[in-house]
Amino acid sequence: MVLKVEFDREEDGRWIADIPQLPGVTVYGRTKKEALAKVQRLALEVLAEELEERQEPKEFLSVSFVAA
């Protein structure tokens, strides 16, 4: 699974990081690096919750992040 991270910048200087494949996985950071770290953490938390809720887990799961 490759998750594309998209960035934008607010007028006040804050960075927005978003992963379109995972609805609701959007964060703000003071720097682009901080926004990237926060969005990766949130994405992994969302994926972990999905895995816990599944009746039949996948054998293997590989996750990569690609910054756009």
Summary of the structure (lengths in Angstrom):
residues: 68
radius of gyration: 13.2
end to end distance: 15.8
largest distance: 45.0
contacts: 167
relative contact order: 0.25
helix: 32%
strand: 29%
